[in-house]
Amino acid sequence: MSPNDRNLSRRNRPPRYSPTVPSPASEGGLGSGAGEGSEGVDDAQRRSAFRFGLSAESRAAALLIAKGYRILARRFRTPLGEIDIVARRRGVLVFVEVKARDSFDSAAEAIGKRQQSRIIAAAQLWLAGHPEDGFDVVLVVPGCVPRHLPAAFDASA
């Protein structure tokens, strides 16, 4: 099989699934053609935000390790939600949500009740009957040391 044959067989494959975020122009109902050419910008912004989030999670994990936590999982995904970091210290298991914003206040405000519910549901799948749980938050701001908020919320709320 020649290299061209391999390329041809790749071209005939169906495209891989990649989620797309509708652009504001396409949501506004401006007719066909609205927002054309902006998909590359949206995609670039999404990739940049994804990299920023991964960097924030890495900084948060480093902070937790420095505080004596052992990282058990990162980006634990379930159908009910995602947990950024699962960690343990001295027998206490914590589920950590990482929020990266321009200020600590805006990072803290970004954790709403709906998101807490999704994290709790995902954590319940992780726990599967274990009694210990704790929900921590790490706030990340560029140029600052991340801020760790132990027991930021609980499952009873």
C-alpha positions in Angstrom: 0.0 0.0 0.0 1.5 3.4 -1.0 1.4 6.4 1.2 -1.3 7.9 -1.1 -3.5 4.9 -0.6 -3.3 5.4 3.2 -4.2 9.0 2.8 -7.2 8.1 0.6 -8.5 5.6 3.2 -8.2 8.3 5.9 -10.2 10.8 3.8 -13.1 8.3 3.4 -13.5 7.9 7.2 -16.4 9.8 8.8 -15.2 12.9 10.7 -14.6 12.5 14.4 -17.1 14.1 16.8 -16.0 17.4 18.1 -18.5 19.5 20.1 -19.1 23.0 18.7 -20.3 26.1 20.5 -22.7 28.2 18.5 -21.5 31.7 17.8 -23.6 34.6 19.0 -24.3 35.5 15.3 -25.8 32.1 14.6 -27.9 32.2 17.8 -29.2 35.7 16.8 -31.1 34.3 13.8 -29.4 36.6 11.3 -30.1 34.3 8.4 -27.8 31.9 6.6 -24.3 33.0 6.2 -24.3 35.0 9.5 -21.3 34.2 11.5 -19.5 32.4 8.6 -15.7 32.6 9.0 -16.1 33.2 12.8 -15.9 29.5 13.6 -12.1 29.6 13.6 -12.2 32.5 16.1 -14.6 30.6 18.4 -12.5 27.5 18.1 -9.3 29.4 18.9 -11.0 31.0 21.9 -12.2 27.6 23.1 -8.7 26.1 22.8 -7.2 29.1 24.7 -9.8 28.7 27.5 -9.1 25.0 27.6 -5.4 25.5 27.9 -5.9 28.2 30.6 -8.2 25.8 32.5 -5.6 23.0 32.3 -2.9 25.3 33.5 -5.1 26.4 36.5 -5.8 22.8 37.4 -2.0 22.0 37.3 -1.3 25.0 39.6 -4.1 23.9 41.9 -2.8 20.3 42.0 0.7 21.6 42.8 -0.7 23.7 45.7 -2.5 20.7 47.1 0.5 18.5 46.8 2.6 21.2 48.7 -0.1 21.1 51.4 0.3 17.4 51.8 -2.6 16.1 49.6 -2.2 13.1 47.3 -3.9 13.6 44.0 -6.1 10.5 43.2 -7.6 11.8 40.0 -7.8 14.8 37.7 -10.8 15.7 35.5 -12.9 12.8 36.7 -15.8 12.7 34.3 -19.3 11.2 34.8 -22.5 11.6 32.9 -23.7 13.8 35.8 -20.7 16.2 35.9 -16.9 16.5 36.2 -14.7 16.8 39.2 -11.5 18.7 38.6 -9.4 17.1 41.2 -10.0 14.2 43.7 -7.4 14.2 46.5 -6.8 12.7 49.9 -4.9 13.9 53.0 -4.7 12.0 56.3 -7.6 9.7 55.4 -9.9 12.6 54.3 -11.1 12.5 50.7 -11.9 15.8 49.0 -13.4 16.8 45.7 -11.8 20.0 44.4 -13.4 22.4 41.9 -10.8 24.7 40.3 -12.0 28.2 39.2 -9.7 30.5 37.3 -10.8 34.1 36.9 -9.2 37.6 36.9 -9.9 38.0 40.7 -10.5 35.7 43.6 -13.9 37.3 44.2 -15.1 36.5 40.6 -13.6 33.0 40.8 -15.5 32.4 44.0 -18.8 33.8 42.6 -18.5 31.5 39.6 -19.3 28.4 41.7 -23.1 28.4 41.6 -25.6 26.1 43.2 -26.3 24.3 39.9 -22.6 23.5 39.5 -22.3 22.5 43.1 -25.1 20.0 42.5 -23.4 18.5 39.5 -20.1 18.1 41.4 -22.0 16.5 44.3 -23.7 14.1 41.9 -20.4 13.2 40.3 -18.8 12.8 43.8 -21.6 10.4 44.9 -20.7 8.2 41.9 -17.0 8.3 43.0 -17.8 7.6 46.7 -20.3 4.7 46.0 -21.2 4.4 49.6 -18.1 5.7 51.4 -19.0 8.0 54.2 -16.1 10.5 54.0 -16.5 13.5 51.7 -15.4 17.1 51.5 -15.8 19.6 48.7 -12.9 22.0 48.4 -12.4 24.9 46.0 -9.1 26.3 44.6 -9.3 29.8 43.2 -6.6 30.7 40.6 -5.8 34.2 39.5 -2.9 35.0 37.1 0.2 36.3 38.9 -1.0 35.2 42.3 -0.6 32.1 44.5 -3.7 29.9 44.2 -6.1 30.1 47.2 -7.4 26.9 48.7 -10.8 26.9 50.4 -11.2 23.7 52.4 -14.8 22.5 52.9 -16.2 25.3 50.7 -19.6 23.6 50.4 -21.2 20.3 51.5 -23.6 17.8 50.0 -26.4 18.6 52.5 -27.0 22.1 51.0 
